[in-house]
Amino acid sequence: MNQAIQFPDREHLDPNLNAICFPVLVNGMGLTCAIHTEALHQRFGDEEAMTLFSNHRWDLEEEAERCIRRDEVDVQGWVWLSVK
């Protein structure tokens, strides 16, 4: 399956979800990717969550892309990255 996947630079910290959320366009359709701040800290250390996301953005986007290609999107159109 050949999909055009783009990640706009519009990430934000959602305090209600305690997660960094970042949009993705898949063939023009908008989805949301997210990773809990706890997962960021477990993976990458003790810096501020947005800093960790920025520092590891490319790796997280690649992981999200793999999840999308495997159709690991929930019914609300969200892709959640987990602790590794």
Helices and strands as residue ranges (DSSP letters): E 5-6, E 12-14, E 19-26, E 29-36, H 37-44, H 49-55, H 57-69, E 78-81
